[in-house]
Every structure is written in structure tokens, then in C-alpha cells.
Amino acid sequence: MNDIGAWVWWLVGAAALGIPLVVTAMPEFGMLAAGAGAAAATAGLGGDPVVQVLVFAVVSVALIAVVRPIANRHRSQRPQLATGVDALKGKQAVVLERVDASGHGRIKLAGEVWSARALDTDRAYEPGQEVDVVEIEGATAIVI
């Protein structure tokens, strides 16, 4: 009689854990599948069933304990490359028309003409002066 080895059952279990990983996009299922793969390797090397279950548990728990915090940290970080209006914050611009707190001034920022207003209500910038962009509100650059 040709019995199916325990390693085959562990591989079937790993594949079965891969299905909800793909369907739900929960990485924990992938970590459990990796644990099942390690248990299959243990079974293939002749480890008894208790050792196989221990390997499955230890590898799965270790992966969840190590990988999840790293993944959560990466998910909560802002992207390193700023794009869109976020990329314009902190850039220097040249005043084209007088800029004050009224918001009727114009600046040249990144090769384009923007409406601008001064962050300080009692400050005005004259044409030719360089200013720093601190914020973008709609289509208006807030400068200092």
C-alpha cells in the first residue's frame, strides 16, 4: 500500500492557506503558509508529527511577530518622494507682482506663474524678491 507522506499534507495545507492570502490580501495567511512549508520540509526529512507541528507553530509565530511590525511601520510612513503640490512646499520663488496678505500677488514657482499671498499679514514682498513657499491652498501659494 502506498501511503501519502505527511510532507504532502503539509504542502496541501500551505496551498490551502495561500488561497485566502490571495482572496483577502491578509499577509498573515502567507506567514502561516510558510510555516506549513517548513513543516513539510521537516516531515520530508523524517521528523515525527510532534516536531512537525512545533516547526509549523514556531515558524508561523516568528514570522507574524517579526514581519507584521515591519509591515505596519512601512505602511504608516509617508512616501519619501513628494509629488504634486507637496513637492512645491519649501521651494523658492520669485515675486512677479507685489505679494501681500490680500492674495492678489503673483510669483514664478517651478517655471509657472502662481497667485500668492504672504503668510505674515503685515509683510509685503516686491517684484524681484525671492520668497519661500510654505503652503499651497488651492491655486494660491502661501509665502514668507
N, C-alpha and C positions, 0 to 999 in steps of 0.2 A: 504494500500500500504506500502511495506517495503522498505524504502529508505536506501541506503548505507550511513553510517555515515561518517563525514568528516575525522575522525581519520583513516578510511580505505584508503581514498585517499592519506592522508599524508604517510601512510605506503607503498602504491604503489609507491609514489614518492621517498621515501627513497630507496626502492628496485631498482627503475629505476636509481637512482644516484649511486647505488652500481655496476651496470654493467660497466659503463665507468671507475669506480675506478679499477676494475679488469682488464679491457682490456688495459687501458692506464697507469696504475700504478701511477696515479696522486692523491696524498693524499687529495687534495682539494675536490674531489668528495666525499670522505668518510666524510669529515667535513660537507659538505652540506647534506649528508645523515643523519648524526647525528642531524643536525638542523631540518630536516624533521621528524625525530623520536621524537624530543622534541615537535614539533608542533602537532604530532599525540597524544602525551600524554596530551597536553593542550586541544585538541579537545575532547578527551575521558573524561576529567574532566569537560567538559561543557563550555570551553572558546569560546567566539564568534570569527568569522572569522578574524576580525582585530587583535585580541590578538594572534591568531594562526600564522598569517603572521609575526607579530612582534617577537614572540618567535623564529620562523624559522630564521629570519634575524639576531637577536641578537646572538643566539647560533652559527650560521654558521660563522658570522663575528668574534665573540670572539674566536672560535676555530682556525680560519685561522690566526688571529692576534697573538695568543699565541703559537700554535703548530708549525707553519711554521718556525719562527725564531729558535726555539729549534732544529727542524729537520735539518735546514741548518747548524747550528753550529756543530751538531754531524756529519754531512756528510763531513764537511771540516776538521775535526780533524784527525790527524794521529792516527793509531792504537797504543794502549798503549803497546802491546806486540810486540817487534821486532822479526822478523824471518829471516831466511836465512843469507846472508852476513851482513844485518843491525844489526843482533844480535851480530856479532863479533866486531863491532866498539866499542872501549873503553875497550876491553878485554886485559889482559896481556898475553904475550907470552914469550917463552924462545928462545934465539938465539942458533941455532944448527951449522950454518956456518956463517962466518963473513958477516954482513949486512952493505952495504954502498949504496950510491946513484946509483950505476950501476945496481942494481936489480938482482944480482947473489946470494944473500944470502938466507938462509933457517931459518925458525923459526918453533917452535912447538906451534900451536894455537888450543885450544879446542880439544886436542888429535890427531890432524892431522898435517902433515908437509906441510907448505906453502912456496912458494917463497916469498921473501920480499925485500924491498928496503927502505932506510932511507928517511925520509921527508926532513931533512936538508942535502944539498949536501956536506957539509964539515964535516959531522959526520959519524962515523962508530961504529958498535956495535960488540963486540967479543962474541964467544961462551960462554954460561952460563949466559950472562946478561939477565935481564928482560927488555922487551920493551912494550910499549903500542901501540895498533893498532888504527890508526886514520882514515883509509880509506881502502877500498878494491877496487882495479882496476883490473877487470878480475879475474885472479887467483893469483894476487900479493897483498900482504898486505903491506901497507904503515905504517911505524912505527916511533915512536920517543922514 
